[in-house]
Structures are given as structure tokens and as C-alpha cells.
Amino acid sequence: MKRILVATDFSANAATALTLAKRIALSDQAVLYLTHVFRPPFMEVTGPADRILSTLDEAEKLAEDELLHLRRELQADGLEVKTDFRYGAAADGVLKAITELQPDLVVLGRTGRGNALDRLLGTVASRVALKAPCPVLVVPENSPRRAIQSIVYATQLERVETGALGFVFELARQSSARITLLKINASDQLNLFDDEQFIFDIRQQFPNEHFDFEQMDAPSVRDGLSTYTAAHQTDLLVVANQPRDWLASVLNPSLSKELVLEVPTPLLVCHLDKI
């Protein structure tokens, strides 16, 4: 990894996400891009125009100063840091930054509550995670600030995931983390191919990588992942996302989107068609 983009709104949760991104950047000697999307605060247009403009200018200046302060702190830790200050709606601004800066990884905090409206429209984190052309690491609220030592890669062993696996193996090497490939056997999932053959093929493709393989039965993949991560230390959960059309995403939200909204563990979303 050469470039890591971290989206920040200067909240406590964004600071947690930044801590994790910093660890990854230091281990991989990557350049860190700090992106803040500034949107003017809502104000009642009742006062003098010059006072309103002055308040908006002050808010923008505070945001710029905070971004520069974060850059100085990270540079003091030995990181190469670039700042990216832009305007607009948060998700749109972050996606535009990703298009322009072309990072290898995006890291951002999750602040949505996973309610009905979030499920329909999506939070900033879910929109970015599902639309970005690169892997996106979503850090939930109150996530422990610890190094990545245990990675759980959720797979159904029903499709080629070479790109996503290669990315995760590289991340594990840099973090000295152990990897577990986890298959949830659920009634709503296809089981067309031989699991042992898939695992054999993965070991052939990645002969120098070490990983464990586990299976468990559960009513659904989401239930199985929740049960497993609650019982086993999981510093990072990985899912590989498939492209879906708009209608399918509304009628039957993807597992990746549900996990982004709900999972209490840092979640890495990789896109099988883009990695």
C-alpha cells in the first residue's frame, strides 16, 4: 500500500479511525491523505449579511486549522501526510477525493445508528464503502484502539476472490496478524462447490501465506458472523462485496451494507470487480 486516505470530521470516532490508519501507514510506509469535506453550518438568515459571512468564514478557518493541526501531529510521528480540504456533502466529497487521489485504502469512522432511514438511504460510511473503487475500512463507534492482530475473512467459497485475498494477505503481513477464513453455513446461501477444493486452490495461489479455515452453522450469514466475532477476538472483519443494481439494493440490501451499519468490529469492504 502506497496511499491511504482518511476521511475526518474531527469527531472522537474519526480520531479512532485515524489511529488505526496511522498504524497501517507506519507499518507499510504509506503516504497518509487527510480529507475533510467542509459544509457550511446551517444558519437562520435573519441577521446582517456581513455577520453571517463572518461566522461562515470563521467556521471554515477553524476546520482548516484543525486539519493542519492533525497533519503536524502525524508528521511528528514520522508519517508523510498530505491534506485535502474540499467543500460539499460528506459522502460525495469523499468519493470525489477517492477518484482524484486514487488511494489504495480508505479509512473512515462510522457514526450512523443503523436505523430504518440509514438502511434505506445509507450513512456516509456505507455509501463510501459500497461505491468506492478501492477497499474501505469502516471503524465503528467505541472501537478499541488496538493493533490489528486477528483478521477474520468471511467467505462462502463460491466465487474467485483472488484480488481481495491478496490485499488482505498483504495487510496481515504488514501488521503481523493471523488470518482466519470463515465460512458460515446458512440455509439462504448457495453451496455449489467443494470447499476443500477451494481451500486447496487458495493455498496453491498463495503458497507463502498462512491462514486457518473454520466453518459454523447459523440461521444467516449475519447471525453467524455476529456470533463468531463475539466469541473470538476479531480486530478486523473482512467481506468481499459484489456489484448490485439499484433495484436489488433497495429490495434486498447487501450483507456488506448491513454489516457497515451494525457490526461493532472494524470492517474492511473489498470489491471483487475492482480489486
matplotlib code that plots the C-alpha trace (Angstrom):
import matplotlib.pyplot as plt

x = [0.0, 1.3, -1.6, -4.1, -7.0, -8.5, -11.8, -12.2, -14.9, -12.7, -15.1, -13.9, -14.8, -12.8, -9.9, -10.2, -10.3, -7.2, -5.3, -5.9, -5.0, -1.8, -0.7, -1.3, 0.6, 3.6, 3.8, 3.6, 5.4, 2.4, 1.5, -1.5, -4.0, -6.2, -9.5, -12.1, -15.3, -16.5, -20.1, -21.2, -23.2, -27.0, -27.9, -31.1, -30.8, -32.1, -29.0, -26.9, -25.3, -21.8, -22.2, -23.4, -20.5, -18.1, -19.4, -19.1, -15.5, -14.7, -16.1, -14.1, -10.9, -11.4, -11.8, -8.7, -6.7, -7.8, -6.8, -3.3, -3.0, -3.7, -1.1, 1.6, 0.8, 1.1, 4.3, 5.8, 5.1, 7.2, 4.4, 4.3, 1.0, -0.9, -4.1, -7.2, -9.7, -12.8, -16.5, -19.8, -21.8, -19.7, -20.1, -20.0, -16.9, -15.1, -15.9, -14.6, -11.4, -11.0, -11.4, -8.8, -6.3, -6.6, -5.7, -5.1, -7.2, -9.8, -10.4, -13.3, -15.4, -19.0, -21.4, -24.8, -27.2, -28.3, -32.0, -34.6, -33.7, -30.0, -30.9, -32.8, -30.5, -27.3, -24.8, -21.8, -19.7, -22.0, -22.2, -18.5, -17.8, -20.2, -19.3, -15.6, -13.4, -10.9, -11.0, -12.7, -12.1, -15.0, -14.3, -17.4, -18.1, -16.3, -14.0, -11.0, -7.8, -5.6, -3.4, -4.7, -3.7, -6.6, -8.3, -11.4, -12.1, -15.8, -16.2, -18.7, -16.1, -18.4, -16.5, -13.0, -11.7, -8.0, -7.7, -9.4, -7.4, -4.1, -4.9, -5.8, -2.7, -0.5, -2.3, -1.8, 1.9, 2.5, 0.5, 1.9, -1.7, -3.2, -5.9, -9.0, -11.1, -14.6, -17.5, -21.0, -23.2, -26.7, -29.8, -30.1, -26.6, -25.6, -23.2, -22.4, -18.7, -16.4, -15.0, -11.8, -11.0, -11.5, -9.2, -6.6, -6.7, -6.2, -3.2, -1.8, -2.3, -0.8, 1.8, 3.7, 0.7, -0.6, -4.2, -6.8, -10.1, -13.2, -16.9, -20.0, -23.7, -26.1, -29.6, -28.0, -24.5, -25.1, -26.1, -23.1, -20.6, -22.1, -21.8, -18.3, -16.9, -18.5, -16.8, -13.4, -11.1, -11.6, -9.7, -10.8, -13.6, -13.3, -16.1, -15.9, -18.7, -20.3, -21.7, -25.5, -28.0, -30.1, -33.3, -31.7, -30.0, -33.4, -35.4, -32.7, -29.9, -26.5, -24.8, -21.9, -24.3, -25.9, -22.6, -21.3, -24.4, -24.3, -21.1, -19.2, -15.9, -13.7, -14.9, -12.9, -15.1, -13.3, -14.9, -14.5, -14.9, -12.5, -9.5]
y = [0.0, 3.4, 5.7, 5.7, 8.2, 9.0, 11.0, 13.0, 15.3, 15.9, 13.8, 11.3, 8.4, 10.0, 10.1, 6.4, 5.7, 7.9, 5.9, 2.7, 4.3, 5.6, 2.2, 0.7, 3.6, 3.3, -0.4, 0.0, 3.4, 4.7, 8.3, 9.4, 11.7, 13.6, 14.6, 16.9, 17.8, 21.2, 22.0, 25.4, 25.1, 25.8, 29.3, 31.2, 34.1, 36.7, 38.7, 41.2, 39.6, 40.6, 38.9, 35.7, 35.7, 36.4, 33.4, 31.1, 32.3, 31.5, 28.0, 27.3, 28.7, 26.5, 23.4, 24.3, 24.9, 21.6, 19.7, 21.4, 20.5, 16.9, 16.9, 18.3, 15.7, 12.9, 14.3, 14.3, 10.6, 10.1, 9.9, 11.6, 13.5, 15.5, 17.4, 17.6, 20.3, 20.4, 21.5, 19.8, 16.9, 14.4, 11.2, 12.9, 14.8, 11.7, 9.8, 12.6, 12.7, 9.0, 9.4, 12.2, 10.9, 7.1, 5.7, 2.0, 2.1, 4.4, 4.6, 6.4, 6.3, 5.2, 7.4, 6.2, 4.3, 1.7, 2.8, 2.3, 5.5, 4.5, 1.1, 2.8, 5.7, 4.7, 6.5, 8.3, 5.3, 2.8, 5.0, 5.3, 1.7, 0.4, 2.9, 3.4, 1.7, 0.6, -1.3, 0.7, 0.2, 1.4, 1.9, 1.8, 4.0, 3.0, 0.6, -0.4, 1.4, -1.7, -3.0, -5.5, -8.9, -11.1, -10.9, -12.8, -13.1, -14.0, -16.2, -18.6, -20.3, -19.9, -17.3, -16.2, -13.8, -13.6, -9.9, -9.4, -12.2, -10.8, -7.4, -8.9, -11.2, -8.1, -6.2, -9.2, -9.4, -5.7, -6.0, -9.4, -10.5, -14.0, -14.7, -17.0, -17.8, -18.2, -19.8, -19.5, -22.4, -20.8, -22.1, -18.9, -19.3, -21.3, -24.2, -25.4, -26.0, -28.2, -26.3, -28.4, -27.8, -24.0, -24.0, -26.1, -23.6, -20.7, -22.4, -23.0, -19.4, -18.1, -20.7, -18.4, -17.3, -18.9, -19.0, -21.1, -22.2, -22.6, -23.2, -22.8, -23.3, -20.3, -19.2, -16.5, -15.2, -12.0, -14.0, -16.3, -13.5, -11.8, -15.0, -15.8, -12.3, -12.1, -15.4, -14.8, -11.8, -10.1, -6.9, -6.8, -8.4, -8.6, -9.0, -9.1, -7.2, -8.0, -5.3, -4.9, -2.9, -0.2, -2.1, -5.1, -2.9, -1.4, -4.6, -6.8, -4.8, -6.4, -8.1, -5.6, -2.7, -4.3, -5.0, -1.5, -0.2, -2.7, -4.6, -3.5, -4.6, -2.6, -3.8, -3.9, -4.0, -5.2, -5.1, -8.2, -6.3, -3.5, -5.1]
z = [0.0, -1.0, -0.3, 2.5, 2.5, 5.9, 5.9, 9.1, 10.6, 13.7, 15.9, 18.5, 16.2, 13.4, 15.8, 16.5, 12.7, 12.3, 15.0, 13.1, 9.7, 11.3, 12.5, 9.0, 7.3, 9.6, 9.1, 5.3, 5.0, 3.1, 2.5, 4.5, 2.9, 5.4, 3.8, 5.3, 3.4, 4.7, 4.6, 6.0, 9.2, 8.9, 10.0, 10.1, 7.6, 10.0, 10.9, 8.9, 5.9, 7.0, 10.3, 8.6, 6.2, 9.1, 11.0, 8.0, 7.4, 11.0, 10.8, 7.6, 9.2, 12.3, 10.1, 8.1, 11.2, 12.7, 9.6, 9.7, 13.4, 12.7, 9.9, 12.2, 14.8, 12.3, 10.8, 14.3, 14.4, 11.3, 8.7, 5.3, 5.3, 2.8, 3.5, 1.3, 2.1, 0.0, 0.0, -0.3, 1.1, 3.1, 1.1, -2.3, -1.3, 0.0, -3.2, -5.3, -3.3, -3.9, -7.6, -7.7, -5.2, -6.1, -2.7, -2.1, 1.1, 2.6, 6.3, 7.9, 11.1, 11.3, 13.2, 11.8, 14.2, 11.7, 11.9, 9.2, 7.4, 7.4, 6.0, 3.1, 2.3, 3.9, 6.1, 4.8, 5.7, 3.9, 0.8, 0.6, 1.4, -1.3, -4.0, -3.7, -6.3, -3.6, -0.3, 2.5, 6.2, 8.4, 12.1, 14.3, 17.3, 20.5, 18.7, 20.8, 19.8, 19.4, 16.7, 14.2, 15.4, 14.3, 10.9, 10.0, 6.3, 5.7, 2.5, 1.1, -1.1, -4.1, -6.2, -7.1, -4.6, -5.5, -5.5, -2.2, -0.6, -1.9, -0.4, 2.9, 3.0, 2.4, 5.2, 7.5, 6.7, 7.4, 10.7, 11.7, 12.1, 11.8, 9.3, 9.7, 6.6, 7.9, 6.1, 7.6, 6.5, 6.3, 4.5, 2.4, 0.9, -2.2, -1.6, -5.2, -5.0, -2.9, 0.0, 0.2, -3.4, -2.9, 0.1, -1.8, -4.7, -2.3, -0.8, -4.3, -5.3, -2.1, -1.1, 1.3, 3.2, 6.4, 7.4, 9.3, 8.0, 10.1, 9.4, 11.5, 11.1, 11.6, 10.6, 8.4, 7.5, 9.5, 12.6, 12.2, 11.9, 14.9, 17.0, 15.8, 16.3, 19.8, 20.8, 19.2, 19.3, 15.9, 15.3, 11.7, 9.8, 6.0, 3.5, -0.3, -2.0, -5.4, -7.7, -7.5, -9.4, -7.8, -7.5, -5.9, -3.4, -2.3, -2.2, -0.7, 1.0, 0.7, 3.6, 3.3, 3.8, 6.8, 8.4, 7.8, 9.6, 12.5, 13.2, 16.3, 14.8, 12.3, 8.8, 5.6, 2.5, -0.7, -4.2, -6.2, -9.5, -8.7, -6.9]

ax = plt.figure().add_subplot(projection="3d")
ax.plot(x, y, z, "-o")
ax.set_aspect("equal")
plt.show()
